[in-house]
Amino acid sequence: GNSVTQMEGPVTLSEEAFLTINCTYTATGYPSLFWYVQYPGEGLQLLLKATKADDKGSNKGFEATYRKETTSFHLEKGSVQVSDSAVYFCALASGGSYIPTFGRGTSLIVHP
Amino acid sequence: DADVTQTPRNRITKTGKRIMLECSQTKGHDRMYWYRQDPGLGLRLIYYSFDVKDINKGEISDGYSVSRQAQAKFSLSLESAIPNQTALYFCATRRTGGDETQYFGPGTRLLVL
């Protein structure tokens, strides 16, 4: 079956530091890959996505590249802000029903 | 106004009580989902519905039931609540075809004593 593995948190950084959150997946076929973000007290919202190999998703300074050869979709940001503090979920969807599979989430804490 | 709303936002109940969590959406999406979120476990799918007459169990449906009253409404019931159902519950929607993005409600925080 499908599975998503992402690095455990919390990840604690100082403002303006570089961020990487690792995500690897196992799936049949050619899944679409997503990063969702959950700010405190809110539901999840889509941050970025990629639908085929070598695609790069980007939004709000975050980027992730769909790497089929390493089955990875790592999230990066060059300079984090305090407002980026949230929980980040990697997810995939494949097959005709597109029932998504979520990772366990990685908490990011950014200090001023 | 929010596109996906959930009521109540917070609920405290006692073991053995029946409770209902409600989800409404104005996005016009046909697919709706219920998840629960537990610390360290991420999101787990409870039930999903592709239209009013299509209800499917997710990975953790035991102890839960759902009702799709209309395309815009999808309710989750706990017939007899137990403490390990204490969690954060999310409703999500998606449109069939095209964009696979899910749109989430703000969540209901449930405490079962």
gemmi code that builds the backbone of each chain (N, CA, C; Angstrom):
import gemmi

chains = {
    "A": [
        ("GLY", (0.814, -1.198, 0.000), (0.000, 0.000, 0.000), (0.846, 1.245, 0.000)),
        ("ASN", (0.186, 2.376, -0.112), (0.881, 3.658, -0.107), (1.312, 4.055, 1.293)),
        ("SER", (2.424, 4.751, 1.376), (2.885, 5.263, 2.664), (3.733, 6.509, 2.461)),
        ("VAL", (3.742, 7.356, 3.481), (4.537, 8.580, 3.469), (5.317, 8.648, 4.783)),
        ("THR", (6.591, 8.890, 4.669), (7.443, 9.015, 5.844), (8.085, 10.397, 5.843)),
        ("GLN", (7.898, 11.125, 6.914), (8.522, 12.435, 7.011), (9.269, 12.543, 8.321)),
        ("MET", (10.249, 13.432, 8.348), (11.108, 13.541, 9.518), (10.303, 13.961, 10.737)),
        ("GLU", (10.715, 13.434, 11.880), (10.039, 13.761, 13.111), (10.448, 15.141, 13.567)),
        ("GLY", (9.550, 15.783, 14.247), (9.874, 17.084, 14.805), (9.953, 17.020, 16.312)),
        ("PRO", (9.952, 18.169, 16.957), (9.888, 19.454, 16.285), (11.216, 19.882, 15.679)),
        ("VAL", (11.121, 20.642, 14.609), (12.279, 21.299, 14.036), (12.290, 22.727, 14.579)),
        ("THR", (13.371, 23.089, 15.218), (13.476, 24.412, 15.831), (14.568, 25.203, 15.135)),
        ("LEU", (14.215, 26.378, 14.602), (15.160, 27.204, 13.862), (15.074, 28.650, 14.320)),
        ("SER", (16.130, 29.375, 14.052), (16.104, 30.818, 14.247), (15.603, 31.479, 12.974)),
        ("GLU", (15.027, 32.639, 13.126), (14.528, 33.379, 11.963), (15.652, 33.558, 10.941)),
        ("GLU", (15.311, 33.443, 9.671), (16.202, 33.579, 8.515), (17.058, 32.343, 8.267)),
        ("ALA", (16.908, 31.293, 9.047), (17.633, 30.056, 8.794), (17.039, 29.320, 7.606)),
        ("PHE", (17.839, 28.366, 7.075), (17.384, 27.532, 5.959), (16.621, 26.333, 6.509)),
        ("LEU", (15.529, 26.002, 5.839), (14.679, 24.904, 6.288), (14.683, 23.766, 5.274)),
        ("THR", (14.816, 22.550, 5.767), (14.525, 21.350, 4.991), (13.713, 20.409, 5.855)),
        ("ILE", (12.598, 19.942, 5.326), (11.824, 18.882, 5.962), (11.770, 17.738, 4.958)),
        ("ASN", (12.318, 16.596, 5.367), (12.403, 15.456, 4.453), (11.094, 14.687, 4.377)),
        ("CYS", (10.785, 14.219, 3.173), (9.604, 13.395, 2.938), (9.950, 12.353, 1.888)),
        ("THR", (9.711, 11.096, 2.193), (9.856, 10.029, 1.211), (8.548, 9.251, 1.155)),
        ("TYR", (8.327, 8.579, 0.055), (7.044, 7.913, -0.119), (7.209, 6.541, -0.761)),
        ("THR", (6.189, 5.728, -0.590), (6.046, 4.462, -1.294), (4.664, 4.464, -1.912)),
        ("ALA", (4.589, 4.193, -3.202), (3.288, 4.223, -3.866), (3.342, 3.398, -5.135)),
        ("THR", (2.188, 2.907, -5.528), (2.076, 2.260, -6.831), (1.726, 3.327, -7.862)),
        ("GLY", (2.182, 3.106, -9.053), (1.871, 4.051, -10.106), (2.604, 5.368, -9.960)),
        ("TYR", (1.946, 6.417, -10.399), (2.575, 7.740, -10.418), (1.727, 8.711, -9.598)),
        ("PRO", (2.036, 8.821, -8.312), (1.186, 9.649, -7.449), (1.398, 11.137, -7.662)),
        ("SER", (0.420, 11.904, -7.255), (0.605, 13.337, -7.057), (1.091, 13.534, -5.625)),
        ("LEU", (1.939, 14.533, -5.428), (2.548, 14.780, -4.116), (2.180, 16.176, -3.629)),
        ("PHE", (1.986, 16.296, -2.322), (1.499, 17.531, -1.731), (2.261, 17.858, -0.444)),
        ("TRP", (2.323, 19.124, -0.151), (2.638, 19.606, 1.189), (1.465, 20.461, 1.654)),
        ("TYR", (0.949, 20.096, 2.834), (-0.075, 20.887, 3.490), (0.531, 21.525, 4.747)),
        ("VAL", (-0.032, 22.668, 5.138), (0.432, 23.347, 6.352), (-0.758, 23.567, 7.281)),
        ("GLN", (-0.508, 23.367, 8.556), (-1.547, 23.580, 9.569), (-1.035, 24.611, 10.566)),
        ("TYR", (-1.586, 25.808, 10.504), (-1.239, 26.843, 11.476), (-2.010, 26.598, 12.778)),
        ("PRO", (-1.495, 27.089, 13.889), (-2.135, 26.816, 15.187), (-3.628, 27.152, 15.187)),
        ("GLY", (-4.428, 26.188, 15.619), (-5.866, 26.398, 15.742), (-6.636, 26.351, 14.443)),
        ("GLU", (-5.980, 25.962, 13.358), (-6.647, 25.952, 12.061), (-6.612, 24.558, 11.428)),
        ("GLY", (-7.377, 24.406, 10.360), (-7.315, 23.191, 9.571), (-6.138, 23.213, 8.607)),
        ("LEU", (-5.938, 22.112, 7.923), (-4.850, 22.042, 6.946), (-5.212, 22.846, 5.707)),
        ("GLN", (-4.189, 23.406, 5.088), (-4.376, 24.074, 3.808), (-3.224, 23.707, 2.897)),
        ("LEU", (-3.519, 23.629, 1.615), (-2.491, 23.249, 0.653), (-1.400, 24.311, 0.599)),
        ("LEU", (-0.154, 23.861, 0.679), (0.984, 24.767, 0.538), (1.526, 24.712, -0.889)),
        ("LEU", (1.764, 23.497, -1.376), (2.228, 23.327, -2.743), (2.021, 21.880, -3.158)),
        ("LYS", (2.136, 21.642, -4.459), (1.962, 20.281, -4.952), (2.744, 20.089, -6.238)),
        ("ALA", (2.933, 18.810, -6.605), (3.563, 18.446, -7.879), (2.897, 17.182, -8.375)),
        ("THR", (2.639, 17.122, -9.661), (1.854, 16.008, -10.186), (2.659, 15.021, -11.012)),
        ("LYS", (3.905, 15.353, -11.380), (4.703, 14.386, -12.126), (6.175, 14.586, -11.804)),
        ("ALA", (6.947, 13.574, -12.167), (8.375, 13.561, -11.846), (9.073, 14.809, -12.377)),
        ("ASP", (9.969, 15.327, -11.544), (10.800, 16.504, -11.837), (10.034, 17.830, -11.741)),
        ("ASP", (8.733, 17.777, -11.503), (7.987, 19.011, -11.269), (8.446, 19.647, -9.962)),
        ("LYS", (8.451, 20.952, -9.930), (8.741, 21.679, -8.700), (7.500, 22.464, -8.309)),
        ("GLY", (7.020, 22.218, -7.082), (5.945, 23.033, -6.547), (6.535, 24.164, -5.725)),
        ("SER", (5.893, 25.326, -5.740), (6.411, 26.436, -4.953), (5.280, 27.349, -4.521)),
        ("ASN", (5.452, 27.955, -3.353), (4.456, 28.875, -2.815), (5.018, 29.517, -1.560)),
        ("LYS", (4.831, 30.800, -1.401), (5.230, 31.540, -0.188), (6.707, 31.344, 0.144)),
        ("GLY", (7.549, 31.148, -0.836), (8.971, 30.952, -0.610), (9.366, 29.511, -0.347)),
        ("PHE", (8.399, 28.626, -0.220), (8.664, 27.203, -0.050), (8.747, 26.529, -1.414)),
        ("GLU", (9.593, 25.494, -1.482), (9.729, 24.721, -2.710), (9.866, 23.241, -2.386)),
        ("ALA", (9.435, 22.401, -3.325), (9.667, 20.965, -3.220), (9.689, 20.396, -4.626)),
        ("THR", (10.625, 19.472, -4.888), (10.763, 18.874, -6.207), (10.432, 17.396, -6.142)),
        ("TYR", (9.620, 16.956, -7.046), (9.185, 15.560, -7.157), (10.344, 14.749, -7.730)),
        ("ARG", (10.952, 13.916, -6.895), (12.093, 13.102, -7.313), (11.678, 11.644, -7.360)),
        ("LYS", (11.406, 11.159, -8.545), (10.931, 9.778, -8.691), (12.049, 8.787, -8.374)),
        ("GLU", (13.278, 9.126, -8.758), (14.374, 8.175, -8.584), (14.695, 7.920, -7.111)),
        ("THR", (14.443, 8.906, -6.269), (14.682, 8.746, -4.831), (13.375, 8.693, -4.038)),
        ("THR", (12.262, 8.662, -4.733), (10.905, 8.692, -4.141), (10.838, 9.702, -2.993)),
        ("SER", (11.191, 10.935, -3.312), (11.235, 11.969, -2.280), (10.538, 13.243, -2.743)),
        ("PHE", (10.169, 14.062, -1.763), (9.505, 15.345, -2.039), (9.836, 16.260, -0.862)),
        ("HIS", (11.087, 16.604, -0.716), (11.552, 17.366, 0.436), (11.129, 18.830, 0.346)),
        ("LEU", (10.708, 19.376, 1.456), (10.272, 20.774, 1.518), (11.440, 21.653, 1.943)),
        ("GLU", (11.631, 22.776, 1.235), (12.727, 23.692, 1.540), (12.251, 25.132, 1.521)),
        ("LYS", (12.925, 25.935, 2.355), (12.730, 27.379, 2.312), (14.048, 28.026, 2.687)),
        ("GLY", (14.420, 29.031, 1.957), (15.734, 29.634, 2.141), (15.867, 30.463, 3.401)),
        ("SER", (14.776, 31.071, 3.850), (14.857, 31.974, 4.992), (13.511, 31.961, 5.706)),
        ("VAL", (13.447, 31.229, 6.816), (12.158, 31.088, 7.493), (11.850, 32.308, 8.357)),
        ("GLN", (10.567, 32.511, 8.596), (10.080, 33.593, 9.441), (9.309, 33.000, 10.617)),
        ("VAL", (9.141, 33.808, 11.639), (8.377, 33.352, 12.812), (6.982, 32.895, 12.388)),
        ("SER", (6.418, 33.584, 11.400), (5.063, 33.260, 10.940), (4.986, 31.922, 10.219)),
        ("ASP", (6.108, 31.298, 9.917), (6.111, 29.968, 9.302), (5.944, 28.857, 10.338)),
        ("SER", (5.947, 29.197, 11.598), (5.754, 28.202, 12.656), (4.397, 27.521, 12.471)),
        ("ALA", (4.422, 26.220, 12.304), (3.215, 25.468, 11.970), (3.590, 23.980, 11.930)),
        ("VAL", (2.589, 23.159, 11.629), (2.839, 21.740, 11.373), (2.709, 21.497, 9.879)),
        ("TYR", (3.674, 20.789, 9.306), (3.723, 20.549, 7.868), (3.505, 19.065, 7.594)),
        ("PHE", (2.586, 18.792, 6.669), (2.237, 17.421, 6.322), (2.585, 17.161, 4.864)),
        ("CYS", (3.302, 16.081, 4.644), (3.536, 15.582, 3.293), (2.424, 14.573, 2.980)),
        ("ALA", (1.971, 14.547, 1.748), (0.879, 13.650, 1.390), (1.015, 13.216, -0.059)),
        ("LEU", (0.408, 12.095, -0.370), (0.348, 11.654, -1.762), (-1.062, 11.176, -2.083)),
        ("ALA", (-1.384, 11.182, -3.356), (-2.657, 10.656, -3.828), (-2.397, 9.933, -5.129)),
        ("SER", (-2.934, 8.731, -5.223), (-2.730, 7.960, -6.460), (-3.917, 7.050, -6.692)),
        ("GLY", (-4.004, 6.523, -7.882), (-5.111, 5.650, -8.210), (-6.340, 6.462, -8.585)),
        ("GLY", (-7.322, 5.786, -9.078), (-8.500, 6.492, -9.565), (-9.281, 7.201, -8.491)),
        ("SER", (-9.262, 6.692, -7.267), (-10.064, 7.300, -6.212), (-9.367, 8.481, -5.569)),
        ("TYR", (-8.060, 8.575, -5.730), (-7.300, 9.675, -5.130), (-7.604, 9.859, -3.657)),
        ("ILE", (-7.654, 8.765, -2.911), (-7.720, 8.874, -1.457), (-6.316, 9.202, -0.978)),
        ("PRO", (-6.123, 10.346, -0.349), (-4.761, 10.739, 0.008), (-4.212, 9.960, 1.193)),
        ("THR", (-2.898, 9.822, 1.191), (-2.172, 9.261, 2.330), (-1.306, 10.366, 2.904)),
        ("PHE", (-1.422, 10.594, 4.207), (-0.683, 11.663, 4.866), (0.467, 11.101, 5.689)),
        ("GLY", (1.554, 11.865, 5.761), (2.593, 11.607, 6.738), (2.117, 12.042, 8.113)),
        ("ARG", (2.966, 11.834, 9.120), (2.572, 12.115, 10.495), (2.694, 13.583, 10.868)),
        ("GLY", (3.254, 14.374, 10.003), (3.387, 15.791, 10.286), (4.694, 16.130, 10.968)),
        ("THR", (5.233, 17.297, 10.658), (6.466, 17.791, 11.277), (6.199, 19.191, 11.801)),
        ("SER", (6.397, 19.360, 13.099), (6.198, 20.669, 13.708), (7.435, 21.537, 13.500)),
        ("LEU", (7.226, 22.749, 13.026), (8.310, 23.717, 12.839), (8.102, 24.872, 13.815)),
        ("ILE", (9.128, 25.170, 14.574), (9.107, 26.298, 15.502), (10.230, 27.239, 15.103)),
        ("VAL", (9.871, 28.487, 14.811), (10.863, 29.482, 14.407), (10.928, 30.556, 15.484)),
        ("HIS", (12.127, 30.751, 16.016), (12.350, 31.758, 17.054), (12.876, 33.054, 16.444)),
        ("PRO", (12.467, 34.207, 17.036), (12.974, 35.495, 16.539), (14.486, 35.600, 16.715)),
    ],
    "B": [
        ("ASP", (-16.724, 34.443, 4.332), (-17.189, 33.268, 5.045), (-16.360, 32.051, 4.649)),
        ("ALA", (-16.146, 31.148, 5.619), (-15.364, 29.957, 5.364), (-16.097, 29.053, 4.390)),
        ("ASP", (-15.343, 28.358, 3.535), (-15.950, 27.466, 2.555), (-16.370, 26.151, 3.177)),
        ("VAL", (-15.600, 25.679, 4.190), (-15.892, 24.434, 4.879), (-16.018, 24.757, 6.368)),
        ("THR", (-17.182, 24.520, 6.917), (-17.417, 24.839, 8.322), (-17.723, 23.572, 9.107)),
        ("GLN", (-17.323, 23.586, 10.364), (-17.577, 22.462, 11.247), (-18.197, 22.955, 12.540)),
        ("THR", (-19.186, 22.217, 13.028), (-19.778, 22.536, 14.320), (-19.954, 21.263, 15.128)),
        ("PRO", (-19.759, 21.333, 16.437), (-19.181, 22.460, 17.166), (-17.676, 22.539, 16.958)),
        ("ARG", (-17.042, 23.581, 17.408), (-15.588, 23.684, 17.333), (-14.917, 22.967, 18.502)),
        ("ASN", (-15.603, 22.928, 19.608), (-15.106, 22.227, 20.792), (-16.264, 21.503, 21.462)),
        ("ARG", (-15.988, 20.303, 21.987), (-17.046, 19.548, 22.631), (-16.435, 18.668, 23.713)),
        ("ILE", (-17.051, 18.702, 24.878), (-16.694, 17.803, 25.962), (-17.894, 16.909, 26.221)),
        ("THR", (-17.672, 15.609, 26.275), (-18.768, 14.685, 26.500), (-18.303, 13.574, 27.440)),
        ("LYS", (-19.236, 12.748, 27.832), (-18.913, 11.666, 28.766), (-18.953, 10.320, 28.049)),
        ("THR", (-18.227, 9.378, 28.588), (-18.217, 8.027, 28.044), (-19.643, 7.497, 27.926)),
        ("GLY", (-19.936, 6.901, 26.763), (-21.241, 6.310, 26.530), (-22.246, 7.216, 25.856)),
        ("LYS", (-21.952, 8.490, 25.781), (-22.886, 9.429, 25.151), (-22.783, 9.344, 23.642)),
        ("ARG", (-23.898, 9.650, 22.971), (-23.902, 9.760, 21.521), (-23.723, 11.219, 21.138)),
        ("ILE", (-22.812, 11.465, 20.226), (-22.615, 12.833, 19.775), (-22.507, 12.875, 18.263)),
        ("MET", (-22.789, 14.047, 17.710), (-22.705, 14.239, 16.271), (-21.860, 15.462, 15.975)),
        ("LEU", (-20.960, 15.306, 15.035), (-20.156, 16.419, 14.532), (-20.646, 16.713, 13.117)),
        ("GLU", (-20.805, 17.995, 12.832), (-21.385, 18.354, 11.538), (-20.400, 19.126, 10.675)),
        ("CYS", (-20.532, 18.910, 9.377), (-19.685, 19.578, 8.406), (-20.566, 20.083, 7.268)),
        ("SER", (-20.362, 21.336, 6.896), (-21.056, 21.926, 5.760), (-20.058, 22.612, 4.850)),
        ("GLN", (-20.358, 22.597, 3.549), (-19.446, 23.243, 2.602), (-20.227, 23.991, 1.537)),
        ("THR", (-19.642, 25.093, 1.124), (-20.243, 25.924, 0.075), (-19.400, 25.902, -1.190)),
        ("LYS", (-18.492, 24.964, -1.299), (-17.594, 24.900, -2.451), (-18.213, 24.167, -3.635)),
        ("GLY", (-19.353, 23.495, -3.389), (-19.964, 22.746, -4.478), (-19.227, 21.455, -4.811)),
        ("HIS", (-18.398, 20.982, -3.898), (-17.645, 19.756, -4.124), (-18.513, 18.533, -3.854)),
        ("ASP", (-18.228, 17.458, -4.610), (-19.025, 16.250, -4.434), (-18.411, 15.298, -3.403)),
        ("ARG", (-17.099, 15.353, -3.220), (-16.439, 14.421, -2.324), (-16.216, 15.055, -0.958)),
        ("MET", (-16.519, 14.286, 0.096), (-16.305, 14.773, 1.457), (-15.672, 13.671, 2.295)),
        ("TYR", (-14.897, 14.090, 3.298), (-14.075, 13.168, 4.072), (-14.123, 13.560, 5.555)),
        ("TRP", (-13.985, 12.565, 6.413), (-13.760, 12.802, 7.839), (-12.438, 12.154, 8.256)),
        ("TYR", (-11.615, 12.959, 8.947), (-10.344, 12.501, 9.490), (-10.302, 12.772, 10.989)),
        ("ARG", (-9.439, 12.018, 11.664), (-9.077, 12.398, 13.020), (-7.569, 12.585, 13.088)),
        ("GLN", (-7.171, 13.531, 13.941), (-5.764, 13.846, 14.114), (-5.393, 13.615, 15.563)),
        ("ASP", (-4.362, 12.811, 15.752), (-3.831, 12.543, 17.078), (-2.355, 12.906, 17.085)),
        ("PRO", (-1.855, 13.433, 18.164), (-0.436, 13.814, 18.228), (0.468, 12.653, 17.853)),
        ("GLY", (1.395, 12.893, 16.932), (2.351, 11.874, 16.526), (1.819, 10.855, 15.545)),
        ("LEU", (0.513, 10.906, 15.255), (-0.064, 9.921, 14.331), (-0.532, 10.533, 13.032)),
        ("GLY", (-0.499, 11.828, 12.932), (-0.932, 12.472, 11.707), (-2.430, 12.375, 11.528)),
        ("LEU", (-2.867, 12.355, 10.273), (-4.289, 12.280, 9.945), (-4.647, 10.858, 9.547)),
        ("ARG", (-5.753, 10.376, 10.071), (-6.251, 9.065, 9.697), (-7.678, 9.197, 9.200)),
        ("LEU", (-7.975, 8.518, 8.113), (-9.265, 8.630, 7.448), (-10.304, 7.760, 8.140)),
        ("ILE", (-11.448, 8.348, 8.466), (-12.517, 7.621, 9.150), (-13.562, 7.143, 8.133)),
        ("TYR", (-14.119, 8.058, 7.389), (-15.103, 7.766, 6.344), (-14.914, 8.765, 5.207)),
        ("TYR", (-15.380, 8.365, 4.026), (-15.415, 9.300, 2.917), (-16.625, 9.018, 2.046)),
        ("SER", (-17.016, 10.032, 1.295), (-18.229, 9.947, 0.491), (-17.967, 10.634, -0.845)),
        ("PHE", (-18.271, 9.923, -1.936), (-18.045, 10.507, -3.255), (-19.292, 11.218, -3.779)),
        ("ASP", (-20.451, 10.874, -3.258), (-21.668, 11.628, -3.497), (-22.688, 11.184, -2.463)),
        ("VAL", (-23.885, 11.707, -2.555), (-24.883, 11.497, -1.494), (-25.163, 10.013, -1.257)),
        ("LYS", (-25.108, 9.216, -2.315), (-25.450, 7.796, -2.168), (-24.235, 6.889, -2.085)),
        ("ASP", (-23.068, 7.446, -1.912), (-21.827, 6.670, -1.914), (-21.038, 6.979, -0.649)),
        ("ILE", (-21.081, 6.039, 0.306), (-20.384, 6.184, 1.590), (-19.393, 5.038, 1.714)),
        ("ASN", (-18.176, 5.347, 2.157), (-17.139, 4.334, 2.238), (-16.389, 4.432, 3.555)),
        ("LYS", (-16.013, 3.268, 4.083), (-15.222, 3.254, 5.310), (-13.766, 3.577, 5.001)),
        ("GLY", (-13.156, 4.301, 5.941), (-11.729, 4.537, 5.877), (-10.985, 3.532, 6.731)),
        ("GLU", (-9.773, 3.894, 7.118), (-8.950, 2.937, 7.854), (-9.349, 2.742, 9.309)),
        ("ILE", (-10.111, 3.685, 9.895), (-10.443, 3.578, 11.320), (-11.918, 3.867, 11.558)),
        ("SER", (-12.821, 3.177, 10.883), (-14.243, 3.483, 10.961), (-14.945, 2.873, 12.179)),
        ("ASP", (-14.333, 1.920, 12.851), (-14.998, 1.277, 13.995), (-15.332, 2.302, 15.069)),
        ("GLY", (-16.608, 2.253, 15.529), (-17.044, 3.183, 16.563), (-17.621, 4.464, 16.031)),
        ("TYR", (-17.605, 4.627, 14.697), (-18.114, 5.830, 14.049), (-19.159, 5.467, 13.002)),
        ("SER", (-20.049, 6.406, 12.719), (-20.962, 6.284, 11.590), (-21.093, 7.668, 10.966)),
        ("VAL", (-21.574, 7.702, 9.721), (-21.716, 8.975, 9.015), (-23.055, 9.034, 8.315)),
        ("SER", (-23.417, 10.260, 7.952), (-24.629, 10.503, 7.176), (-24.338, 11.628, 6.202)),
        ("ARG", (-24.670, 11.386, 4.932), (-24.510, 12.444, 3.913), (-25.923, 12.926, 3.580)),
        ("GLN", (-26.346, 13.975, 4.272), (-27.731, 14.435, 4.174), (-28.003, 15.161, 2.863)),
        ("ALA", (-26.981, 15.742, 2.322), (-27.074, 16.499, 1.072), (-25.654, 16.611, 0.545)),
        ("GLN", (-25.516, 17.100, -0.676), (-24.176, 17.215, -1.217), (-23.306, 18.085, -0.330)),
        ("ALA", (-23.921, 19.078, 0.318), (-23.144, 20.041, 1.086), (-22.948, 19.661, 2.542)),
        ("LYS", (-23.539, 18.568, 3.008), (-23.506, 18.252, 4.438), (-23.097, 16.809, 4.669)),
        ("PHE", (-22.170, 16.651, 5.626), (-21.642, 15.319, 5.932), (-21.409, 15.269, 7.434)),
        ("SER", (-22.163, 14.421, 8.132), (-22.104, 14.384, 9.590), (-21.408, 13.123, 10.074)),
        ("LEU", (-20.686, 13.255, 11.141), (-19.981, 12.130, 11.782), (-20.599, 11.906, 13.151)),
        ("SER", (-20.961, 10.651, 13.447), (-21.542, 10.326, 14.750), (-20.673, 9.329, 15.495)),
        ("LEU", (-20.589, 9.561, 16.796), (-20.009, 8.590, 17.696), (-21.162, 8.012, 18.496)),
        ("GLU", (-21.508, 6.759, 18.224), (-22.724, 6.176, 18.814), (-22.619, 6.053, 20.324)),
        ("SER", (-21.450, 5.701, 20.805), (-21.219, 5.557, 22.237), (-19.756, 5.951, 22.485)),
        ("ALA", (-19.583, 7.196, 22.807), (-18.216, 7.740, 22.881), (-17.373, 7.043, 23.950)),
        ("ILE", (-16.089, 6.890, 23.640), (-15.126, 6.326, 24.587), (-13.912, 7.249, 24.646)),
        ("PRO", (-13.161, 7.213, 25.756), (-12.048, 8.164, 25.922), (-11.009, 8.138, 24.801)),
        ("ASN", (-10.762, 6.973, 24.171), (-9.729, 6.991, 23.129), (-10.221, 7.586, 21.816)),
        ("GLN", (-11.453, 8.099, 21.826), (-11.927, 8.886, 20.692), (-11.675, 10.385, 20.906)),
        ("THR", (-11.037, 10.713, 21.987), (-10.584, 12.081, 22.204), (-9.549, 12.429, 21.138)),
        ("ALA", (-9.835, 13.468, 20.358), (-8.962, 13.805, 19.227), (-9.459, 15.093, 18.607)),
        ("LEU", (-8.743, 15.520, 17.571), (-9.146, 16.647, 16.738), (-9.707, 16.059, 15.449)),
        ("TYR", (-10.912, 16.447, 15.089), (-11.590, 15.883, 13.926), (-11.702, 16.932, 12.828)),
        ("PHE", (-11.348, 16.506, 11.610), (-11.417, 17.404, 10.470), (-12.320, 16.845, 9.384)),
        ("CYS", (-13.061, 17.729, 8.788), (-13.814, 17.453, 7.577), (-13.035, 18.046, 6.411)),
        ("ALA", (-13.101, 17.400, 5.257), (-12.435, 17.919, 4.071), (-13.308, 17.656, 2.853)),
        ("THR", (-13.098, 18.451, 1.820), (-13.856, 18.277, 0.588), (-12.918, 18.270, -0.604)),
        ("ARG", (-13.430, 17.747, -1.708), (-12.653, 17.736, -2.940), (-13.606, 17.593, -4.111)),
        ("ARG", (-13.231, 18.169, -5.223), (-14.050, 18.048, -6.417), (-13.518, 16.911, -7.283)),
        ("THR", (-14.413, 16.080, -7.757), (-14.014, 14.994, -8.643), (-13.425, 15.537, -9.940)),
        ("GLY", (-12.305, 14.955, -10.323), (-11.660, 15.374, -11.563), (-10.802, 16.599, -11.376)),
        ("GLY", (-9.802, 16.758, -12.195), (-8.977, 17.955, -12.120), (-8.120, 18.014, -10.876)),
        ("ASP", (-8.182, 19.083, -10.167), (-7.353, 19.344, -9.004), (-7.606, 18.329, -7.899)),
        ("GLU", (-6.531, 17.676, -7.392), (-6.701, 16.688, -6.324), (-6.618, 17.320, -4.941)),
        ("THR", (-6.556, 18.613, -4.866), (-6.410, 19.294, -3.588), (-7.618, 19.065, -2.698)),
        ("GLN", (-7.369, 18.818, -1.414), (-8.435, 18.746, -0.434), (-8.526, 20.076, 0.313)),
        ("TYR", (-9.751, 20.447, 0.678), (-10.004, 21.680, 1.413), (-10.583, 21.310, 2.778)),
        ("PHE", (-9.912, 21.777, 3.820), (-10.229, 21.349, 5.166), (-11.038, 22.390, 5.934)),
        ("GLY", (-11.898, 21.877, 6.825), (-12.541, 22.735, 7.788), (-11.598, 23.065, 8.935)),
        ("PRO", (-12.047, 23.882, 9.883), (-11.181, 24.333, 10.980), (-10.995, 23.304, 12.078)),
        ("GLY", (-11.779, 22.231, 12.057), (-11.613, 21.179, 13.052), (-12.567, 21.281, 14.219)),
        ("THR", (-12.848, 20.119, 14.814), (-13.609, 20.029, 16.063), (-12.745, 19.306, 17.070)),
        ("ARG", (-12.512, 19.966, 18.195), (-11.724, 19.348, 19.262), (-12.675, 18.650, 20.208)),
        ("LEU", (-12.556, 17.326, 20.316), (-13.465, 16.513, 21.124), (-12.713, 15.898, 22.297)),
        ("LEU", (-13.299, 16.052, 23.479), (-12.769, 15.435, 24.695), (-13.832, 14.516, 25.268)),
        ("VAL", (-13.487, 13.238, 25.414), (-14.401, 12.264, 25.996), (-13.882, 11.890, 27.380)),
        ("LEU", (-14.702, 12.177, 28.374), (-14.269, 11.926, 29.763), (-14.707, 10.552, 30.248)),
    ],
}
model = gemmi.Model(1)
for chain_id, residues in chains.items():
    chain = gemmi.Chain(chain_id)
    for i, (resn, *xyz) in enumerate(residues, 1):
        res = gemmi.Residue()
        res.name, res.seqid = resn, gemmi.SeqId(i, " ")
        for name, pos in zip(("N", "CA", "C"), xyz):
            atom = gemmi.Atom()
            atom.name, atom.element = name, gemmi.Element(name[0])
            atom.pos, atom.b_iso = gemmi.Position(*pos), 0.0
            res.add_atom(atom)
        chain.add_residue(res)
    model.add_chain(chain)
structure = gemmi.Structure()
structure.add_model(model)
structure.setup_entities()
